Amino acid sequence: MSSDPWGRVDETGTVYVRTSEGEQVVGSWQAGTPEEALAYFERKYEGLVVEIGLLEKRVRTTDLSAKDAQTAIDHLRTQVDEHHAVGDLDALRVRLDKLVETVESRREERKAQKAKQTDEARAAKDALVVEAEQLAQSDQWRSAGERLRALVDIWKGLPRLDRKSDDELWHRFSHARSAFSKRRKAHFASLDAQREDARKVKEKLVAEAEALSKSTDWGPTAARYRELMADWKAAGRAQRESEDDLWNRFRGAQDVFFAARSEVFAERDAEQVENLKLKEELADEAEKLVPITDLKSARATFRSLNERWEAIGHVPRDARPKVEGRMHAVERAIQEAEEGEWRRTNPEARARAAGLTGQLQAAVDKLREQIDAARAAGNNAKADKLARELEGRQALLDQALKGLEEFGG
């Protein structure tokens, strides 16, 4: 009989292994010596040790699923329980039990991790849905459309939830995208209609602008072009391919008209500059008549100058007030000379002036007497009041005397 610490072989060739529950039959060995039998079953034990070690490493370092790990543990445990090896089988059972605990712990960790990932995915998808529903109301068609496409890519990169939750969130997400697409489509359809309306309006404006381009009715036509431009701006934009062509035609028609007007105005301006020189020369001659010494001669000369003035024509608008003002000043001087002459030769006016002067002089003399009397009586208040009245009457008297002098004394 042969034995070692973990097993023995009896006289009949039966091999035993020692366990905490007592000896267990490993098998029967008839082909060689007992030592060879023990060595054979010890090698089988070493094989189990190696397999358990490899499984422990896989569980520790790989993403082996709990299900596959448990299947491998059960397979090894069956081999250990069948006692077909000689060695410390109890130690192997302990290692397998610990491995079961490790697998279960890993299972719980993965379960918790998956639950966390699911919660994160749910929160992320909720956020995507909320953002998509907000974007669905946006009028920023380009940026909102690009963002919605980006949200789809983000969605695809997130883990799936349970089917019900995932389907509900996807339905909301998809509905928001569809709502945005419908609004955008309706907007651009409306925009296309507006642009077509604008094109029709601008076609009419271009036609009128082209018809006016040969007009020589400068003022009204220029005013009409300003109105057409205002109508053009109010019409909105047509489709790009039409807008540029219509604008070039519209602007071209205006350019034809305003170029022709500018040419005519340039000629007119040159003529008016020459007219200004002529009128300034006449104004120089007229101003030599002032001061008026010979009324009759001055009147005749001014009349002749004025007739030549009227025959000259227009001058530049900004120069008109100054040159016309010079002629008006001479005309006023002649009119004032005529009025002075009339007053000097009008007997009735002279008599009225003399009579008024006499009345004012009498009133002034009387007020002076009253002032003297009041002061003599000690009534200074009355004297002061009469003195103020005297100032007014004296001023009127001075003015009347001056007028009387104009009649020759």
VOPAGU-2260 file (C-alpha; in pm, 1 decimal, decimal comma):
REM VOPAGU-2260
SITE   aa  ch    i         X         Y         Z
SITE  MET   A    0       0,0       0,0       0,0
SITE  SER   A    1     121,4     351,6     -87,4
SITE  SER   A    2       7,3     695,7      45,9
SITE  ASP   A    3      82,2    1072,3      64,6
SITE  PRO   A    4     -75,9    1353,9     274,8
SITE  TRP   A    5    -383,0    1378,9      42,5
SITE  GLY   A    6    -440,8    1023,8     -73,6
SITE  ARG   A    7    -353,5     655,4     -70,9
SITE  VAL   A    8    -383,4     339,1    -271,9
SITE  ASP   A    9    -494,4      19,7     -96,3
SITE  GLU   A   10    -404,9    -340,5    -172,2
SITE  THR   A   11    -684,4    -377,3    -421,4
SITE  GLY   A   12    -566,3     -76,6    -629,8
SITE  THR   A   13    -843,7     152,7    -507,2
SITE  VAL   A   14    -730,3     514,9    -485,9
SITE  TYR   A   15    -862,1     738,7    -207,0
SITE  VAL   A   16    -843,2    1112,9    -141,7
SITE  ARG   A   17    -860,6    1262,6     204,4
SITE  THR   A   18   -1122,1    1542,0     258,6
SITE  SER   A   19   -1280,9    1712,8     555,2
SITE  GLU   A   20   -1566,3    1465,1     524,3
SITE  GLY   A   21   -1332,2    1167,5     528,9
SITE  GLU   A   22   -1177,1     957,5     261,3
SITE  GLN   A   23   -1346,8     949,1     -74,2
SITE  VAL   A   24   -1286,0     695,5    -350,0
SITE  VAL   A   25   -1104,6     852,3    -644,0
SITE  GLY   A   26   -1089,0     554,1    -870,8
SITE  SER   A   27    -924,1     219,6    -932,9
SITE  TRP   A   28    -569,9     171,6   -1060,7
SITE  GLN   A   29    -457,8    -163,9   -1197,9
SITE  ALA   A   30    -206,6     -71,9   -1466,5
SITE  GLY   A   31      99,6       8,9   -1259,6
SITE  THR   A   32     244,3      77,2    -920,0
SITE  PRO   A   33      56,4     262,6    -647,0
SITE  GLU   A   34     305,2     550,3    -678,9
SITE  GLU   A   35     216,3     584,5   -1044,4
SITE  ALA   A   36    -153,0     584,3    -949,3
SITE  LEU   A   37    -108,3     864,8    -697,3
SITE  ALA   A   38     107,8    1060,5    -943,8
SITE  TYR   A   39    -159,2    1030,0   -1211,8
SITE  PHE   A   40    -440,6    1159,5    -991,3
SITE  GLU   A   41    -215,2    1429,1    -845,7
SITE  ARG   A   42    -154,8    1551,6   -1202,3
SITE  LYS   A   43    -530,5    1565,3   -1249,8
SITE  TYR   A   44    -547,6    1775,2    -931,9
SITE  GLU   A   45    -281,0    2010,4   -1066,6
SITE  GLY   A   46    -487,0    2040,5   -1382,7
SITE  LEU   A   47    -787,0    2151,1   -1176,4
SITE  VAL   A   48    -565,3    2402,9    -992,9
SITE  VAL   A   49    -450,9    2546,6   -1325,5
SITE  GLU   A   50    -809,0    2564,1   -1463,7
SITE  ILE   A   51    -936,9    2736,1   -1148,0
SITE  GLY   A   52    -646,9    2982,2   -1159,9
SITE  LEU   A   53    -718,7    3064,0   -1522,9
SITE  LEU   A   54   -1089,0    3113,8   -1446,9
SITE  GLU   A   55   -1004,2    3341,6   -1152,7
SITE  LYS   A   56    -784,7    3549,1   -1383,6
SITE  ARG   A   57   -1055,1    3568,2   -1651,2
SITE  VAL   A   58   -1312,2    3681,4   -1396,1
SITE  ARG   A   59   -1070,5    3938,7   -1258,9
SITE  THR   A   60    -930,1    4081,3   -1582,4
SITE  THR   A   61   -1186,3    4031,4   -1861,5
SITE  ASP   A   62   -1549,1    4115,4   -1925,3
SITE  LEU   A   63   -1653,1    3750,8   -1891,4
SITE  SER   A   64   -2026,1    3749,2   -1828,1
SITE  ALA   A   65   -2158,6    3627,6   -1495,3
SITE  LYS   A   66   -2353,4    3356,9   -1672,5
SITE  ASP   A   67   -2051,6    3216,2   -1853,1
SITE  ALA   A   68   -1838,7    3243,3   -1538,3
SITE  GLN   A   69   -2098,7    3054,5   -1335,2
SITE  THR   A   70   -2116,4    2780,1   -1598,3
SITE  ALA   A   71   -1738,6    2738,5   -1583,9
SITE  ILE   A   72   -1746,2    2733,0   -1200,5
SITE  ASP   A   73   -2018,7    2467,5   -1201,9
SITE  HIS   A   74   -1817,6    2256,8   -1446,4
SITE  LEU   A   75   -1506,6    2276,1   -1224,4
SITE  ARG   A   76   -1706,7    2216,2    -908,9
SITE  THR   A   77   -1851,1    1897,5   -1061,0
SITE  GLN   A   78   -1499,6    1774,6   -1128,9
SITE  VAL   A   79   -1392,3    1859,0    -774,3
SITE  ASP   A   80   -1702,6    1695,5    -624,2
SITE  GLU   A   81   -1652,9    1378,1    -830,5
SITE  HIS   A   82   -1317,7    1325,6    -647,1
SITE  HIS   A   83   -1124,7    1220,1    -957,0
SITE  ALA   A   84    -808,6    1389,4    -832,2
SITE  VAL   A   85    -576,7    1366,3    -535,3
SITE  GLY   A   86    -495,4    1690,7    -354,4
SITE  ASP   A   87    -650,7    1951,2    -128,4
SITE  LEU   A   88   -1000,1    1937,1    -280,9
SITE  ASP   A   89   -1141,7    2134,6      11,3
SITE  ALA   A   90    -909,2    2422,6     -74,8
SITE  LEU   A   91   -1034,2    2406,0    -433,8
SITE  ARG   A   92   -1393,6    2421,0    -312,4
SITE  VAL   A   93   -1307,0    2726,7    -101,1
SITE  ARG   A   94   -1150,2    2895,5    -403,7
SITE  LEU   A   95   -1457,8    2812,2    -613,0
SITE  ASP   A   96   -1686,0    2949,0    -339,9
SITE  LYS   A   97   -1485,0    3272,5    -331,5
SITE  LEU   A   98   -1495,2    3284,8    -706,5
SITE  VAL   A   99   -1876,2    3256,8    -691,8
SITE  GLU   A  100   -1879,3    3552,0    -450,5
SITE  THR   A  101   -1652,9    3748,6    -682,7
SITE  VAL   A  102   -1872,5    3673,5    -981,4
SITE  GLU   A  103   -2182,7    3773,5    -787,6
SITE  SER   A  104   -2013,6    4092,4    -671,4
SITE  ARG   A  105   -1912,3    4165,8   -1030,7
SITE  ARG   A  106   -2268,9    4091,3   -1136,8
SITE  GLU   A  107   -2403,7    4343,8    -885,3
SITE  GLU   A  108   -2142,3    4598,0    -989,0
SITE  ARG   A  109   -2231,6    4553,8   -1352,1
SITE  LYS   A  110   -2598,2    4566,2   -1268,1
SITE  ALA   A  111   -2546,5    4890,7   -1076,6
SITE  GLN   A  112   -2325,4    5023,1   -1354,3
SITE  LYS   A  113   -2582,4    4930,9   -1613,9
SITE  ALA   A  114   -2855,0    5092,4   -1404,6
SITE  LYS   A  115   -2639,7    5406,0   -1378,4
SITE  GLN   A  116   -2574,1    5401,7   -1750,8
SITE  THR   A  117   -2943,4    5353,0   -1812,5
SITE  ASP   A  118   -3029,7    5645,8   -1585,7
SITE  GLU   A  119   -2768,0    5859,4   -1758,7
SITE  ALA   A  120   -2895,0    5752,1   -2097,4
SITE  ARG   A  121   -3252,8    5826,2   -1992,8
SITE  ALA   A  122   -3152,1    6170,7   -1865,1
SITE  ALA   A  123   -2952,9    6235,5   -2182,5
SITE  LYS   A  124   -3241,6    6130,0   -2405,5
SITE  ASP   A  125   -3485,8    6334,4   -2196,9
SITE  ALA   A  126   -3259,5    6635,7   -2248,7
SITE  LEU   A  127   -3239,8    6565,6   -2622,8
SITE  VAL   A  128   -3618,1    6544,8   -2642,5
SITE  VAL   A  129   -3664,8    6872,2   -2451,6
SITE  GLU   A  130   -3412,3    7050,5   -2672,5
SITE  ALA   A  131   -3568,9    6906,4   -2988,0
SITE  GLU   A  132   -3914,7    7022,2   -2878,3
SITE  GLN   A  133   -3777,0    7372,7   -2815,1
SITE  LEU   A  134   -3602,6    7375,4   -3153,0
SITE  ALA   A  135   -3926,9    7268,3   -3316,6
SITE  GLN   A  136   -4062,5    7619,4   -3242,6
SITE  SER   A  137   -3754,2    7802,3   -3370,6
SITE  ASP   A  138   -3749,8    8026,7   -3677,3
SITE  GLN   A  139   -3371,8    7995,8   -3710,6
SITE  TRP   A  140   -3419,6    7745,5   -3988,9
SITE  ARG   A  141   -3057,5    7678,7   -4075,2
SITE  SER   A  142   -2900,3    7663,6   -3729,5
SITE  ALA   A  143   -3196,8    7479,7   -3575,1
SITE  GLY   A  144   -3197,8    7225,2   -3860,4
SITE  GLU   A  145   -2825,8    7160,6   -3819,5
SITE  ARG   A  146   -2867,0    7119,5   -3444,8
SITE  LEU   A  147   -3152,9    6872,0   -3486,0
SITE  ARG   A  148   -2936,9    6661,7   -3719,3
SITE  ALA   A  149   -2658,9    6668,3   -3461,4
SITE  LEU   A  150   -2906,9    6556,6   -3192,3
SITE  VAL   A  151   -2993,0    6250,3   -3403,3
SITE  ASP   A  152   -2625,8    6149,0   -3411,5
SITE  ILE   A  153   -2601,2    6198,7   -3035,4
SITE  TRP   A  154   -2915,7    5986,9   -2986,7
SITE  LYS   A  155   -2769,7    5703,9   -3194,7
SITE  GLY   A  156   -2461,1    5700,2   -2973,3
SITE  LEU   A  157   -2661,0    5652,6   -2652,3
SITE  PRO   A  158   -2751,5    5309,2   -2505,3
SITE  ARG   A  159   -3104,3    5181,7   -2557,0
SITE  LEU   A  160   -3348,2    5186,8   -2267,7
SITE  ASP   A  161   -3625,0    4940,7   -2211,6
SITE  ARG   A  162   -3839,8    4921,9   -2522,7
SITE  LYS   A  163   -4137,5    5111,5   -2381,5
SITE  SER   A  164   -3933,2    5401,8   -2246,8
SITE  ASP   A  165   -3712,3    5417,2   -2552,5
SITE  ASP   A  166   -4009,6    5410,4   -2790,3
SITE  GLU   A  167   -4192,7    5683,8   -2600,0
SITE  LEU   A  168   -3893,1    5915,6   -2595,7
SITE  TRP   A  169   -3813,2    5844,2   -2960,9
SITE  HIS   A  170   -4172,6    5920,1   -3055,5
SITE  ARG   A  171   -4150,6    6263,4   -2890,7
SITE  PHE   A  172   -3808,5    6325,8   -3042,4
SITE  SER   A  173   -3923,7    6223,6   -3389,5
SITE  HIS   A  174   -4244,6    6424,7   -3357,3
SITE  ALA   A  175   -4045,7    6739,0   -3270,3
SITE  ARG   A  176   -3824,8    6690,8   -3576,1
SITE  SER   A  177   -4127,8    6637,4   -3796,9
SITE  ALA   A  178   -4300,9    6946,4   -3657,5
SITE  PHE   A  179   -3992,1    7156,6   -3730,4
SITE  SER   A  180   -3964,1    7015,0   -4082,1
SITE  LYS   A  181   -4329,4    7092,6   -4153,8
SITE  ARG   A  182   -4294,7    7450,0   -4024,8
SITE  ARG   A  183   -3976,6    7503,0   -4222,1
SITE  LYS   A  184   -4133,3    7361,9   -4535,6
SITE  ALA   A  185   -4440,5    7584,0   -4491,3
SITE  HIS   A  186   -4218,5    7887,2   -4427,7
SITE  PHE   A  187   -4013,5    7840,6   -4740,8
SITE  ALA   A  188   -4324,1    7763,3   -4943,9
SITE  SER   A  189   -4471,4    8092,9   -4822,0
SITE  LEU   A  190   -4140,5    8265,7   -4891,5
SITE  ASP   A  191   -4136,6    8127,5   -5243,1
SITE  ALA   A  192   -4489,1    8258,8   -5296,0
SITE  GLN   A  193   -4391,0    8600,3   -5160,2
SITE  ARG   A  194   -4085,2    8607,8   -5384,3
SITE  GLU   A  195   -4295,9    8518,8   -5683,4
SITE  ASP   A  196   -4534,9    8802,7   -5596,7
SITE  ALA   A  197   -4234,6    9033,5   -5557,5
SITE  ARG   A  198   -4106,2    8925,3   -5898,0
SITE  LYS   A  199   -4437,6    9013,3   -6063,0
SITE  VAL   A  200   -4447,3    9353,7   -5891,5
SITE  LYS   A  201   -4089,1    9429,3   -5989,8
SITE  GLU   A  202   -4151,1    9323,6   -6348,2
SITE  LYS   A  203   -4414,3    9600,7   -6365,2
SITE  LEU   A  204   -4181,8    9850,5   -6196,4
SITE  VAL   A  205   -3904,9    9766,4   -6443,7
SITE  ALA   A  206   -4142,0    9808,0   -6736,5
SITE  GLU   A  207   -4245,6   10154,4   -6616,7
SITE  ALA   A  208   -3886,0   10252,5   -6538,1
SITE  GLU   A  209   -3776,2   10153,4   -6887,4
SITE  ALA   A  210   -4067,0   10343,4   -7042,5
SITE  LEU   A  211   -3967,5   10659,2   -6851,3
SITE  SER   A  212   -3597,1   10639,5   -6936,8
SITE  LYS   A  213   -3637,0   10859,6   -7249,6
SITE  SER   A  214   -3852,7   11124,9   -7078,7
SITE  THR   A  215   -3740,6   11487,1   -7082,8
SITE  ASP   A  216   -3999,0   11596,6   -6829,1
SITE  TRP   A  217   -3720,4   11616,2   -6575,9
SITE  GLY   A  218   -3892,0   11714,2   -6250,3
SITE  PRO   A  219   -4202,2   11491,2   -6256,2
SITE  THR   A  220   -4006,9   11197,0   -6400,3
SITE  ALA   A  221   -3736,0   11221,3   -6132,3
SITE  ALA   A  222   -4010,5   11233,3   -5868,9
SITE  ARG   A  223   -4173,7   10926,5   -6023,1
SITE  TYR   A  224   -3843,4   10739,4   -6017,9
SITE  ARG   A  225   -3818,5   10811,2   -5643,9
SITE  GLU   A  226   -4167,1   10666,5   -5598,9
SITE  LEU   A  227   -4072,7   10360,6   -5805,7
SITE  MET   A  228   -3765,9   10307,8   -5586,3
SITE  ALA   A  229   -3981,6   10321,8   -5272,9
SITE  ASP   A  230   -4220,8   10068,4   -5431,3
SITE  TRP   A  231   -3923,0    9850,2   -5522,3
SITE  LYS   A  232   -3801,0    9838,6   -5162,1
SITE  ALA   A  233   -4151,2    9771,9   -5033,0
SITE  ALA   A  234   -4202,5    9480,6   -5273,4
SITE  GLY   A  235   -3946,7    9256,7   -5100,1
SITE  ARG   A  236   -3695,1    9030,3   -5269,1
SITE  ALA   A  237   -3769,4    8803,6   -5563,1
SITE  GLN   A  238   -3587,3    8476,3   -5627,8
SITE  ARG   A  239   -3214,4    8539,2   -5647,4
SITE  GLU   A  240   -3182,7    8454,2   -6015,8
SITE  SER   A  241   -3464,1    8698,1   -6099,0
SITE  GLU   A  242   -3371,6    8967,2   -5845,3
SITE  ASP   A  243   -3029,8    9046,5   -5991,9
SITE  ASP   A  244   -3156,3    9063,4   -6349,4
SITE  LEU   A  245   -3457,1    9280,9   -6258,8
SITE  TRP   A  246   -3242,0    9515,8   -6052,8
SITE  ASN   A  247   -2990,0    9558,6   -6334,0
SITE  ARG   A  248   -3271,6    9650,9   -6573,8
SITE  PHE   A  249   -3438,4    9882,9   -6321,3
SITE  ARG   A  250   -3114,2   10059,1   -6233,3
SITE  GLY   A  251   -3009,8   10075,2   -6596,5
SITE  ALA   A  252   -3332,4   10252,7   -6695,8
SITE  GLN   A  253   -3280,3   10511,5   -6419,5
SITE  ASP   A  254   -2918,2   10561,9   -6524,1
SITE  VAL   A  255   -3026,1   10641,6   -6881,8
SITE  PHE   A  256   -3273,4   10905,5   -6761,3
SITE  PHE   A  257   -3050,3   11068,3   -6501,1
SITE  ALA   A  258   -2749,1   11074,2   -6735,2
SITE  ALA   A  259   -2956,0   11261,2   -6994,3
SITE  ARG   A  260   -3090,3   11496,8   -6727,4
SITE  SER   A  261   -2741,2   11562,8   -6594,8
SITE  GLU   A  262   -2620,1   11653,7   -6941,9
SITE  VAL   A  263   -2906,8   11897,8   -6994,1
SITE  PHE   A  264   -2864,3   12044,1   -6645,1
SITE  ALA   A  265   -2492,2   12089,0   -6703,5
SITE  GLU   A  266   -2566,2   12296,1   -7014,0
SITE  ARG   A  267   -2832,8   12492,6   -6825,5
SITE  ASP   A  268   -2598,8   12553,0   -6532,8
SITE  ALA   A  269   -2332,4   12690,3   -6765,3
SITE  GLU   A  270   -2589,1   12928,8   -6917,0
SITE  GLN   A  271   -2708,3   13039,6   -6574,1
SITE  VAL   A  272   -2352,7   13112,5   -6461,5
SITE  GLU   A  273   -2314,6   13343,5   -6763,7
SITE  ASN   A  274   -2652,8   13504,8   -6680,7
SITE  LEU   A  275   -2528,5   13568,7   -6327,3
SITE  LYS   A  276   -2227,6   13759,2   -6457,9
SITE  LEU   A  277   -2454,7   13979,7   -6671,1
SITE  LYS   A  278   -2692,1   14051,6   -6382,2
SITE  GLU   A  279   -2404,7   14133,6   -6149,0
SITE  GLU   A  280   -2285,9   14389,9   -6405,3
SITE  LEU   A  281   -2637,0   14543,5   -6412,7
SITE  ALA   A  282   -2645,1   14550,4   -6031,6
SITE  ASP   A  283   -2311,1   14734,6   -6035,3
SITE  GLU   A  284   -2460,8   14998,6   -6267,9
SITE  ALA   A  285   -2778,1   15029,6   -6056,8
SITE  GLU   A  286   -2585,8   15077,1   -5730,9
SITE  LYS   A  287   -2406,9   15379,7   -5885,0
SITE  LEU   A  288   -2745,9   15560,7   -5877,0
SITE  VAL   A  289   -2737,6   15569,2   -5493,3
SITE  PRO   A  290   -2755,9   15812,2   -5324,1
SITE  ILE   A  291   -3037,2   15954,0   -5540,0
SITE  THR   A  292   -2951,8   16309,6   -5650,5
SITE  ASP   A  293   -3159,9   16330,8   -5967,4
SITE  LEU   A  294   -3482,3   16138,3   -5907,9
SITE  LYS   A  295   -3614,1   16162,9   -6262,2
SITE  SER   A  296   -3288,0   16049,5   -6421,5
SITE  ALA   A  297   -3239,7   15773,2   -6163,7
SITE  ARG   A  298   -3593,2   15643,9   -6225,5
SITE  ALA   A  299   -3540,1   15629,9   -6603,5
SITE  THR   A  300   -3200,2   15465,9   -6577,5
SITE  PHE   A  301   -3326,9   15202,2   -6331,5
SITE  ARG   A  302   -3624,4   15125,2   -6558,4
SITE  SER   A  303   -3387,9   15061,2   -6848,5
SITE  LEU   A  304   -3160,4   14843,1   -6635,4
SITE  ASN   A  305   -3459,6   14645,0   -6510,4
SITE  GLU   A  306   -3580,4   14575,0   -6864,8
SITE  ARG   A  307   -3237,1   14438,8   -6955,6
SITE  TRP   A  308   -3241,7   14237,2   -6628,1
SITE  GLU   A  309   -3571,3   14066,1   -6712,7
SITE  ALA   A  310   -3443,8   13975,1   -7059,4
SITE  ILE   A  311   -3137,9   13787,6   -6928,2
SITE  GLY   A  312   -3307,0   13482,4   -6776,4
SITE  HIS   A  313   -3238,8   13256,1   -6476,2
SITE  VAL   A  314   -2927,2   13246,8   -6260,0
SITE  PRO   A  315   -2809,2   12965,2   -6026,1
SITE  ARG   A  316   -3057,9   12925,3   -5742,2
SITE  ASP   A  317   -2806,0   12973,5   -5460,4
SITE  ALA   A  318   -2682,1   13304,6   -5612,1
SITE  ARG   A  319   -3028,7   13446,9   -5683,9
SITE  PRO   A  320   -3111,2   13605,7   -5341,1
SITE  LYS   A  321   -2789,3   13805,2   -5324,4
SITE  VAL   A  322   -2794,2   13953,9   -5675,3
SITE  GLU   A  323   -3169,4   14024,2   -5665,1
SITE  GLY   A  324   -3128,5   14181,3   -5321,5
SITE  ARG   A  325   -2881,6   14431,6   -5464,2
SITE  MET   A  326   -3135,6   14545,0   -5727,1
SITE  HIS   A  327   -3417,3   14560,0   -5469,3
SITE  ALA   A  328   -3203,4   14783,9   -5246,3
SITE  VAL   A  329   -3162,9   15035,2   -5530,3
SITE  GLU   A  330   -3534,6   15014,6   -5607,1
SITE  ARG   A  331   -3620,1   15089,4   -5240,9
SITE  ALA   A  332   -3385,4   15389,2   -5242,7
SITE  ILE   A  333   -3569,5   15531,4   -5549,2
SITE  GLN   A  334   -3907,5   15465,6   -5382,0
SITE  GLU   A  335   -3797,1   15645,3   -5064,5
SITE  ALA   A  336   -3675,3   15939,6   -5272,5
SITE  GLU   A  337   -4015,4   15951,4   -5446,4
SITE  GLU   A  338   -4199,3   15948,9   -5111,9
SITE  GLY   A  339   -3981,1   16231,2   -4979,0
SITE  GLU   A  340   -4046,5   16433,8   -5293,4
SITE  TRP   A  341   -4418,9   16376,8   -5259,3
SITE  ARG   A  342   -4424,1   16490,2   -4898,3
SITE  ARG   A  343   -4233,8   16809,0   -4985,4
SITE  THR   A  344   -4474,2   16896,5   -5267,9
SITE  ASN   A  345   -4802,7   16807,7   -5093,0
SITE  PRO   A  346   -4961,0   17125,7   -4932,6
SITE  GLU   A  347   -5234,3   16936,4   -4749,2
SITE  ALA   A  348   -4985,2   16706,1   -4583,1
SITE  ARG   A  349   -4769,0   17003,5   -4483,7
SITE  ALA   A  350   -5067,8   17185,1   -4333,1
SITE  ARG   A  351   -5169,2   16875,0   -4134,0
SITE  ALA   A  352   -4813,4   16840,0   -4008,4
SITE  ALA   A  353   -4802,0   17207,2   -3904,5
SITE  GLY   A  354   -5138,0   17183,1   -3727,7
SITE  LEU   A  355   -5033,8   16869,6   -3536,5
SITE  THR   A  356   -4709,5   17035,3   -3437,2
SITE  GLY   A  357   -4894,8   17339,2   -3304,2
SITE  GLN   A  358   -5131,1   17123,3   -3096,8
SITE  LEU   A  359   -4846,2   16921,9   -2947,6
SITE  GLN   A  360   -4651,3   17240,2   -2866,7
SITE  ALA   A  361   -4952,0   17387,8   -2684,3
SITE  ALA   A  362   -4999,1   17064,6   -2487,2
SITE  VAL   A  363   -4631,7   17061,5   -2387,8
SITE  ASP   A  364   -4643,2   17424,9   -2272,5
SITE  LYS   A  365   -4956,2   17361,5   -2067,1
SITE  LEU   A  366   -4801,9   17053,5   -1896,4
SITE  ARG   A  367   -4496,4   17256,8   -1799,7
SITE  GLU   A  368   -4715,5   17521,2   -1640,4
SITE  GLN   A  369   -4908,2   17253,3   -1446,6
SITE  ILE   A  370   -4584,1   17098,8   -1325,6
SITE  ASP   A  371   -4457,1   17431,9   -1202,2
SITE  ALA   A  372   -4787,6   17498,0   -1022,6
SITE  ALA   A  373   -4788,0   17153,9    -855,2
SITE  ARG   A  374   -4431,9   17193,5    -732,8
SITE  ALA   A  375   -4511,2   17541,4    -601,8
SITE  ALA   A  376   -4803,4   17395,1    -408,9
SITE  GLY   A  377   -4574,0   17126,6    -268,2
SITE  ASN   A  378   -4753,5   16844,0    -454,3
SITE  ASN   A  379   -4449,3   16661,7    -582,4
SITE  ALA   A  380   -4639,0   16337,9    -657,2
SITE  LYS   A  381   -4866,5   16516,9    -900,6
SITE  ALA   A  382   -4570,3   16702,7   -1046,4
SITE  ASP   A  383   -4386,8   16373,9   -1107,2
SITE  LYS   A  384   -4689,9   16220,3   -1274,8
SITE  LEU   A  385   -4729,9   16524,9   -1502,1
SITE  ALA   A  386   -4354,6   16511,4   -1580,1
SITE  ARG   A  387   -4390,2   16154,0   -1709,1
SITE  GLU   A  388   -4678,9   16261,0   -1928,0
SITE  LEU   A  389   -4468,8   16553,3   -2051,4
SITE  GLU   A  390   -4194,5   16311,1   -2165,8
SITE  GLY   A  391   -4440,4   16129,4   -2393,4
SITE  ARG   A  392   -4585,3   16451,5   -2540,7
SITE  GLN   A  393   -4236,3   16595,5   -2594,8
SITE  ALA   A  394   -4133,0   16281,2   -2788,0
SITE  LEU   A  395   -4435,7   16313,9   -3015,6
SITE  LEU   A  396   -4359,0   16684,4   -3062,1
SITE  ASP   A  397   -3996,5   16611,2   -3158,8
SITE  GLN   A  398   -4114,3   16356,1   -3414,5
SITE  ALA   A  399   -4369,8   16604,1   -3558,7
SITE  LEU   A  400   -4108,7   16877,2   -3585,2
SITE  LYS   A  401   -3876,5   16642,8   -3773,1
SITE  GLY   A  402   -4156,2   16559,9   -4014,7
SITE  LEU   A  403   -4232,4   16925,6   -4065,3
SITE  GLU   A  404   -3868,0   16991,5   -4150,8
SITE  GLU   A  405   -3900,1   16743,6   -4439,0
SITE  PHE   A  406   -4157,2   16978,1   -4592,6
SITE  GLY   A  407   -3900,1   17256,8   -4596,9
SITE  GLY   A  408   -3952,1   17425,5   -4256,4
